[in-house]
Amino acid sequence: MNLRRRPTATDWQLLRDQGSDFSCPTCGGSLVPVSTVDRYAFAFGCTAGHVVGLDELFERQTAALRSCCEAMIAVWERSIEQMAEGAAIAERNGSRDLARRLRRRIADLAARVLLLRGSFLQADPPA
């Protein structure tokens, strides 16, 4: 039975000629792919010696993406409120064409909010 253990910093050899667009969560340095004694394990390491497992890196990226999506939804929802107010004002002032165009944009933006929520935010965030 081959039990796999979590890789440690001594298991890794930095592959300095290959870069990535990831930064080290500990020091902010550039991460590069690293290899280990276990050929099935894979992670990233920085020049300061910090090692980030692939699972941890994906969890951090998922949290950052979730945060970005939540911020974008908040902005879109505020835009929907403002356009709804504008549509009501336009309707009261006899600009039915403008009110109709604003309501179409509201519907489009609301659909995007639902799509983003359903696609990226439906699962509970990692604990």
KELOKE-607770 format. One line per field, with one value per residue: residue number from 1; residue in one letter; z negated, x, y of N, C-alpha, C, O, CB in turn. Coordinates in nm, 3 decimals. Glycine has a CB too. Example, Ala and Ser with C-alpha at 12.3 -4.5 7.8 and 13.67 -1.06 7.14 Angstrom:
KELOKE-607770
nr 1_2;
rest A_S;
n_Z -0.780_-0.708;
n_X 1.319_1.285;
n_Y -0.569_-0.225;
ca_Z -0.780_-0.714;
ca_X 1.230_1.367;
ca_Y -0.450_-0.106;
c_Z -0.780_-0.787;
c_X 1.320_1.290;
c_Y -0.330_0.003;
o_Z -0.846_-0.804;
o_X 1.424_1.341;
o_Y -0.332_0.114;
cb_Z -0.905_-0.572;
cb_X 1.131_1.408;
cb_Y -0.447_-0.060;
//
This chain:
KELOKE-607770
nr 1_2_3_4_5_6_7_8_9_10_11_12_13_14_15_16_17_18_19_20_21_22_23_24_25_26_27_28_29_30_31_32_33_34_35_36_37_38_39_40_41_42_43_44_45_46_47_48_49_50_51_52_53_54_55_56_57_58_59_60_61_62_63_64_65_66_67_68_69_70_71_72_73_74_75_76_77_78_79_80_81_82_83_84_85_86_87_88_89_90_91_92_93_94_95_96_97_98_99_100_101_102_103_104_105_106_107_108_109_110_111_112_113_114_115_116_117_118_119_120_121_122_123_124_125_126_127;
rest M_N_L_R_R_R_P_T_A_T_D_W_Q_L_L_R_D_Q_G_S_D_F_S_C_P_T_C_G_G_S_L_V_P_V_S_T_V_D_R_Y_A_F_A_F_G_C_T_A_G_H_V_V_G_L_D_E_L_F_E_R_Q_T_A_A_L_R_S_C_C_E_A_M_I_A_V_W_E_R_S_I_E_Q_M_A_E_G_A_A_I_A_E_R_N_G_S_R_D_L_A_R_R_L_R_R_R_I_A_D_L_A_A_R_V_L_L_L_R_G_S_F_L_Q_A_D_P_P_A;
n_Z 0.000_0.094_-0.069_-0.029_-0.123_-0.239_-0.045_-0.138_-0.186_-0.146_0.040_0.290_0.602_0.747_1.061_1.225_1.479_1.579_1.565_1.398_1.378_1.122_0.780_0.477_0.188_-0.063_-0.057_0.170_0.385_0.715_0.840_0.941_1.130_0.951_0.895_0.746_0.531_0.538_0.824_0.899_0.761_0.757_0.754_0.671_0.623_0.458_0.489_0.234_0.102_0.018_0.049_0.238_0.256_0.529_0.491_0.281_0.410_0.611_0.447_0.333_0.564_0.641_0.429_0.470_0.722_0.661_0.486_0.662_0.844_0.672_0.610_0.864_0.917_0.720_0.813_1.059_0.968_0.839_1.061_1.195_1.018_1.044_1.318_1.321_1.168_1.342_1.562_1.458_1.410_1.674_1.787_1.642_1.742_2.001_2.185_2.325_2.501_2.421_2.160_2.217_2.349_2.136_1.961_2.107_2.102_1.828_1.796_1.946_1.797_1.549_1.619_1.667_1.408_1.281_1.427_1.364_1.086_1.079_1.214_1.099_0.827_0.697_0.538_0.199_0.042_-0.010_-0.332;
n_X 0.085_0.068_0.101_0.045_0.224_0.208_0.391_0.708_0.923_1.182_1.154_1.143_1.273_1.370_1.260_1.399_1.403_1.149_0.868_0.574_0.248_0.173_0.184_0.372_0.194_0.294_0.526_0.499_0.665_0.769_0.630_0.747_0.718_0.774_0.951_0.923_1.023_0.821_0.674_0.416_0.324_0.280_0.368_0.425_0.704_0.887_1.168_1.251_1.214_0.965_0.695_0.414_0.143_-0.039_-0.317_-0.364_-0.294_-0.491_-0.718_-0.674_-0.682_-0.944_-1.082_-1.006_-1.119_-1.390_-1.432_-1.388_-1.601_-1.819_-1.785_-1.820_-2.087_-2.215_-2.164_-2.298_-2.561_-2.611_-2.599_-2.826_-3.027_-2.992_-3.045_-3.311_-3.431_-3.376_-3.529_-3.786_-3.806_-3.776_-4.007_-4.209_-4.167_-4.246_-4.075_-4.091_-3.958_-3.688_-3.718_-3.801_-3.570_-3.386_-3.502_-3.472_-3.194_-3.164_-3.287_-3.108_-2.871_-2.952_-2.991_-2.726_-2.626_-2.767_-2.667_-2.393_-2.403_-2.520_-2.331_-2.071_-2.095_-2.257_-2.181_-2.085_-1.843_-1.495_-1.403;
n_Y -0.118_0.213_0.494_0.832_1.115_1.456_1.681_1.819_2.109_2.017_1.819_1.924_2.044_2.336_2.448_2.665_2.780_2.791_2.987_3.122_3.269_3.307_3.420_3.396_3.309_3.361_3.533_3.687_3.660_3.546_3.248_2.929_2.626_2.323_2.017_1.691_1.419_1.231_1.145_1.193_1.407_1.761_2.101_2.448_2.664_2.928_3.155_3.207_2.978_2.890_2.664_2.582_2.382_2.235_2.203_2.385_2.623_2.635_2.657_2.910_3.069_3.022_3.142_3.409_3.454_3.417_3.633_3.847_3.805_3.845_4.116_4.228_4.159_4.311_4.572_4.560_4.518_4.760_4.928_4.836_4.923_5.202_5.238_5.156_5.356_5.570_5.487_5.503_5.779_5.870_5.761_5.895_6.149_6.133_6.009_5.748_5.576_5.592_5.493_5.232_5.132_5.146_4.962_4.728_4.704_4.671_4.420_4.262_4.294_4.194_3.929_3.855_3.877_3.670_3.452_3.462_3.425_3.170_3.017_3.055_3.109_2.932_2.715_2.655_2.866_2.769_2.648;
ca_Z 0.000_0.108_-0.126_0.015_-0.226_-0.187_-0.014_-0.219_-0.110_-0.110_0.150_0.416_0.671_0.828_1.204_1.237_1.615_1.614_1.478_1.393_1.347_0.983_0.683_0.352_0.090_-0.183_-0.041_0.290_0.491_0.830_0.824_1.055_1.107_0.885_0.902_0.617_0.535_0.583_0.958_0.917_0.688_0.832_0.681_0.711_0.519_0.485_0.465_0.090_0.048_-0.017_0.141_0.238_0.327_0.636_0.433_0.208_0.508_0.672_0.347_0.322_0.687_0.636_0.336_0.535_0.828_0.594_0.437_0.780_0.893_0.578_0.629_0.993_0.902_0.642_0.903_1.156_0.901_0.819_1.194_1.221_0.939_1.104_1.445_1.290_1.131_1.465_1.645_1.396_1.438_1.818_1.809_1.588_1.826_2.136_2.272_2.319_2.576_2.331_2.050_2.272_2.370_2.005_1.906_2.181_2.045_1.694_1.813_1.989_1.686_1.449_1.669_1.642_1.264_1.253_1.487_1.285_0.958_1.101_1.265_1.016_0.685_0.645_0.434_0.081_0.047_-0.094_-0.472;
ca_X 0.000_0.151_0.038_0.112_0.234_0.213_0.529_0.772_1.015_1.302_1.123_1.131_1.385_1.313_1.286_1.407_1.389_1.008_0.795_0.429_0.186_0.129_0.277_0.378_0.103_0.368_0.616_0.466_0.761_0.723_0.630_0.786_0.686_0.878_0.933_0.943_1.060_0.698_0.653_0.276_0.297_0.318_0.343_0.504_0.792_0.947_1.312_1.274_1.201_0.827_0.635_0.268_0.085_-0.131_-0.450_-0.369_-0.290_-0.624_-0.811_-0.651_-0.730_-1.089_-1.127_-0.988_-1.220_-1.520_-1.435_-1.403_-1.737_-1.910_-1.772_-1.879_-2.232_-2.259_-2.163_-2.406_-2.689_-2.625_-2.632_-2.966_-3.108_-2.984_-3.117_-3.455_-3.470_-3.375_-3.643_-3.907_-3.803_-3.802_-4.149_-4.288_-4.147_-4.294_-3.972_-4.117_-3.854_-3.571_-3.754_-3.801_-3.431_-3.325_-3.556_-3.406_-3.058_-3.181_-3.313_-2.983_-2.776_-3.006_-2.963_-2.584_-2.610_-2.815_-2.573_-2.270_-2.434_-2.545_-2.213_-1.951_-2.118_-2.360_-2.125_-2.038_-1.698_-1.416_-1.392;
ca_Y 0.000_0.333_0.612_0.954_1.217_1.592_1.717_1.923_2.193_1.942_1.729_1.995_2.108_2.443_2.451_2.810_2.830_2.796_3.078_3.113_3.398_3.301_3.476_3.322_3.367_3.395_3.647_3.763_3.633_3.471_3.103_2.848_2.484_2.245_1.872_1.625_1.278_1.166_1.197_1.227_1.531_1.879_2.224_2.564_2.715_3.059_3.156_3.214_2.842_2.854_2.568_2.587_2.269_2.269_2.217_2.512_2.731_2.642_2.709_3.054_3.130_3.013_3.245_3.539_3.463_3.435_3.771_3.932_3.788_3.910_4.261_4.262_4.149_4.427_4.688_4.542_4.538_4.904_4.982_4.801_5.016_5.335_5.237_5.147_5.492_5.648_5.446_5.559_5.923_5.887_5.729_6.007_6.268_6.108_5.949_5.603_5.505_5.582_5.403_5.095_5.092_5.122_4.837_4.618_4.691_4.614_4.277_4.198_4.293_4.102_3.793_3.831_3.854_3.534_3.358_3.461_3.360_3.028_2.949_3.064_3.131_2.842_2.629_2.726_2.894_2.679_2.692;
c_Z 0.000_0.056_-0.083_-0.099_-0.161_-0.163_-0.108_-0.133_-0.068_0.005_0.287_0.471_0.761_0.974_1.245_1.378_1.661_1.515_1.476_1.366_1.204_0.893_0.552_0.251_-0.038_-0.167_0.081_0.405_0.602_0.803_0.954_1.027_1.041_0.899_0.766_0.638_0.583_0.719_0.987_0.842_0.771_0.751_0.739_0.593_0.558_0.451_0.317_0.024_0.005_0.091_0.126_0.320_0.429_0.582_0.360_0.304_0.575_0.574_0.334_0.446_0.690_0.544_0.398_0.645_0.769_0.546_0.552_0.834_0.802_0.592_0.758_0.985_0.824_0.728_1.003_1.091_0.873_0.952_1.229_1.146_1.002_1.237_1.423_1.249_1.254_1.555_1.589_1.423_1.585_1.848_1.760_1.676_1.972_2.232_2.266_2.393_2.489_2.217_2.097_2.294_2.238_1.945_1.978_2.126_1.905_1.704_1.855_1.873_1.575_1.490_1.647_1.495_1.229_1.308_1.405_1.150_0.975_1.142_1.165_0.867_0.624_0.533_0.316_0.092_-0.042_-0.233_-0.507;
c_X 0.090_0.075_0.115_0.111_0.237_0.359_0.582_0.871_1.140_1.279_1.138_1.264_1.325_1.354_1.287_1.389_1.243_0.935_0.646_0.376_0.135_0.232_0.264_0.284_0.174_0.449_0.587_0.563_0.701_0.733_0.670_0.745_0.804_0.847_0.966_0.986_0.940_0.661_0.508_0.236_0.347_0.282_0.428_0.589_0.847_1.095_1.346_1.259_1.061_0.771_0.483_0.218_-0.017_-0.273_-0.465_-0.372_-0.427_-0.727_-0.798_-0.703_-0.883_-1.145_-1.115_-1.091_-1.358_-1.535_-1.457_-1.545_-1.838_-1.905_-1.838_-2.032_-2.285_-2.264_-2.278_-2.542_-2.714_-2.660_-2.777_-3.058_-3.109_-3.058_-3.267_-3.508_-3.476_-3.492_-3.773_-3.917_-3.837_-3.949_-4.238_-4.280_-4.182_-4.192_-3.985_-4.011_-3.729_-3.599_-3.750_-3.657_-3.360_-3.374_-3.499_-3.266_-3.064_-3.201_-3.185_-2.885_-2.823_-2.980_-2.816_-2.558_-2.652_-2.719_-2.445_-2.292_-2.450_-2.421_-2.099_-1.977_-2.219_-2.308_-2.082_-1.889_-1.622_-1.401_-1.250;
c_Y 0.124_0.454_0.735_1.054_1.353_1.628_1.825_1.998_2.116_1.845_1.794_2.044_2.213_2.428_2.598_2.864_2.837_2.885_3.046_3.253_3.403_3.366_3.398_3.387_3.410_3.523_3.733_3.742_3.550_3.321_3.036_2.704_2.414_2.097_1.813_1.481_1.195_1.222_1.232_1.354_1.648_2.001_2.335_2.607_2.851_3.053_3.167_3.077_2.802_2.762_2.573_2.469_2.314_2.288_2.350_2.631_2.747_2.696_2.860_3.126_3.130_3.121_3.384_3.559_3.487_3.579_3.869_3.924_3.857_4.062_4.306_4.258_4.269_4.553_4.678_4.566_4.686_4.972_4.954_4.896_5.154_5.342_5.229_5.285_5.581_5.614_5.504_5.709_5.949_5.863_5.843_6.132_6.243_6.048_5.797_5.522_5.486_5.486_5.257_5.045_5.064_4.991_4.714_4.596_4.632_4.463_4.202_4.186_4.198_3.957_3.758_3.803_3.712_3.429_3.348_3.394_3.210_2.951_2.943_3.068_3.036_2.753_2.714_2.751_2.796_2.736_2.730;
o_Z -0.086_0.128_-0.099_-0.164_-0.041_-0.251_-0.151_-0.020_0.036_0.063_0.388_0.396_0.844_1.005_1.294_1.396_1.772_1.394_1.544_1.335_1.168_0.924_0.520_0.229_-0.115_-0.252_0.095_0.513_0.586_0.749_1.063_0.911_1.073_0.912_0.682_0.750_0.660_0.728_1.088_0.858_0.846_0.686_0.842_0.477_0.676_0.391_0.278_-0.095_-0.040_0.210_0.014_0.439_0.416_0.624_0.376_0.282_0.593_0.614_0.324_0.435_0.736_0.577_0.381_0.661_0.821_0.565_0.540_0.868_0.850_0.586_0.762_1.041_0.859_0.718_1.028_1.153_0.883_0.955_1.288_1.202_1.012_1.266_1.498_1.290_1.270_1.618_1.665_1.455_1.617_1.927_1.829_1.683_2.058_2.351_2.210_2.350_2.484_2.182_2.025_2.261_2.228_1.885_1.916_2.106_1.867_1.629_1.805_1.854_1.513_1.406_1.612_1.461_1.158_1.242_1.379_1.105_0.895_1.109_1.147_0.788_0.510_0.442_0.333_0.145_-0.140_-0.251_-0.621;
o_X 0.177_-0.007_0.237_0.008_0.265_0.443_0.506_0.900_1.199_1.376_1.144_1.355_1.239_1.469_1.186_1.361_1.216_0.939_0.600_0.453_0.060_0.352_0.159_0.292_0.119_0.442_0.645_0.544_0.595_0.833_0.633_0.737_0.920_0.731_1.028_0.984_0.957_0.621_0.480_0.124_0.444_0.178_0.494_0.551_0.853_1.142_1.459_1.287_1.042_0.796_0.431_0.248_-0.076_-0.343_-0.566_-0.445_-0.475_-0.815_-0.898_-0.762_-0.944_-1.245_-1.203_-1.145_-1.435_-1.640_-1.535_-1.604_-1.932_-2.008_-1.905_-2.099_-2.390_-2.359_-2.347_-2.629_-2.828_-2.742_-2.845_-3.157_-3.214_-3.126_-3.344_-3.617_-3.570_-3.550_-3.859_-4.024_-3.916_-4.009_-4.332_-4.375_-4.150_-4.220_-3.900_-3.978_-3.671_-3.514_-3.701_-3.626_-3.283_-3.297_-3.479_-3.224_-2.978_-3.139_-3.158_-2.822_-2.741_-2.951_-2.784_-2.478_-2.581_-2.692_-2.396_-2.208_-2.398_-2.407_-2.036_-1.889_-2.262_-2.384_-2.046_-1.815_-1.677_-1.388_-1.223;
o_Y 0.138_0.510_0.741_1.076_1.365_1.607_1.912_1.957_2.146_1.794_1.725_2.079_2.182_2.398_2.649_2.982_2.884_2.860_2.955_3.344_3.494_3.368_3.343_3.508_3.489_3.611_3.841_3.799_3.490_3.273_3.080_2.664_2.442_2.058_1.877_1.430_1.100_1.338_1.295_1.402_1.636_2.005_2.318_2.588_2.885_2.956_3.139_3.061_2.690_2.781_2.569_2.458_2.422_2.380_2.419_2.728_2.859_2.773_2.931_3.234_3.226_3.185_3.468_3.669_3.568_3.639_3.963_4.027_3.921_4.128_4.409_4.344_4.323_4.631_4.776_4.628_4.732_5.064_5.039_4.944_5.217_5.441_5.289_5.324_5.659_5.703_5.548_5.760_6.038_5.936_5.883_6.210_6.326_6.038_5.727_5.411_5.377_5.405_5.170_4.931_4.969_4.916_4.610_4.482_4.552_4.387_4.093_4.082_4.130_3.872_3.645_3.716_3.641_3.328_3.238_3.316_3.132_2.833_2.839_3.034_3.057_2.719_2.831_2.668_2.745_2.858_2.769;
cb_Z -0.123_0.256_-0.281_0.141_-0.315_-0.285_0.131_-0.344_-0.192_-0.230_0.134_0.399_0.752_0.775_1.286_1.184_1.710_1.617_1.522_1.284_1.444_0.940_0.660_0.296_0.057_-0.221_-0.033_0.256_0.434_0.956_0.778_1.083_1.240_0.736_1.014_0.532_0.395_0.480_1.059_0.872_0.547_0.971_0.530_0.759_0.491_0.405_0.542_0.026_-0.067_-0.033_0.116_0.296_0.230_0.744_0.337_0.113_0.615_0.721_0.211_0.302_0.810_0.589_0.204_0.593_0.912_0.475_0.363_0.889_0.906_0.434_0.628_1.103_0.830_0.522_0.978_1.216_0.770_0.759_1.301_1.179_0.796_1.124_1.534_1.177_1.028_1.540_1.652_1.243_1.403_1.901_1.737_1.446_1.816_2.192_2.228_2.379_2.706_2.275_1.995_2.407_2.448_1.909_1.917_2.334_2.041_1.621_1.918_2.104_1.630_1.429_1.819_1.688_1.182_1.314_1.631_1.265_0.896_1.205_1.390_1.054_0.662_0.757_0.488_-0.046_0.003_-0.032_-0.566;
cb_X -0.097_0.193_0.029_0.044_0.359_0.145_0.540_0.842_1.055_1.353_0.984_1.040_1.472_1.356_1.179_1.538_1.467_0.946_0.816_0.379_0.072_0.103_0.250_0.524_-0.006_0.458_0.755_0.463_0.882_0.803_0.491_0.940_0.649_0.891_1.021_0.815_1.108_0.582_0.700_0.189_0.364_0.249_0.371_0.414_0.906_0.875_1.376_1.178_1.291_0.738_0.689_0.215_0.021_-0.130_-0.478_-0.248_-0.182_-0.667_-0.788_-0.501_-0.673_-1.133_-1.047_-0.845_-1.220_-1.534_-1.305_-1.302_-1.771_-1.876_-1.623_-1.829_-2.270_-2.165_-2.027_-2.401_-2.693_-2.496_-2.539_-2.994_-3.055_-2.839_-3.070_-3.481_-3.371_-3.245_-3.651_-3.908_-3.665_-3.714_-4.186_-4.240_-4.004_-4.343_-3.828_-4.254_-3.819_-3.534_-3.896_-3.880_-3.355_-3.357_-3.709_-3.400_-2.987_-3.302_-3.423_-2.920_-2.758_-3.157_-2.998_-2.501_-2.694_-2.953_-2.540_-2.218_-2.562_-2.650_-2.166_-1.875_-2.162_-2.415_-2.006_-2.070_-1.668_-1.278_-1.439;
cb_Y 0.000_0.355_0.602_1.013_1.195_1.694_1.763_1.862_2.315_1.867_1.676_2.111_2.004_2.580_2.367_2.856_2.742_2.653_3.221_3.010_3.426_3.156_3.627_3.317_3.267_3.282_3.598_3.907_3.563_3.509_3.052_2.859_2.414_2.285_1.808_1.631_1.230_1.186_1.098_1.111_1.530_1.883_2.206_2.681_2.618_3.172_3.270_3.314_2.828_2.982_2.424_2.723_2.172_2.160_2.101_2.525_2.703_2.503_2.642_3.084_3.056_2.874_3.238_3.550_3.335_3.336_3.804_3.892_3.640_3.869_4.302_4.165_4.018_4.450_4.698_4.401_4.458_4.966_4.921_4.655_5.023_5.374_5.121_5.044_5.551_5.625_5.293_5.532_5.984_5.791_5.597_6.041_6.313_6.233_5.994_5.573_5.581_5.721_5.437_5.091_5.201_5.238_4.835_4.650_4.828_4.680_4.254_4.279_4.434_4.126_3.782_3.951_3.956_3.512_3.400_3.604_3.420_3.010_3.016_3.184_3.270_2.757_2.545_2.647_3.039_2.653_2.582;
//
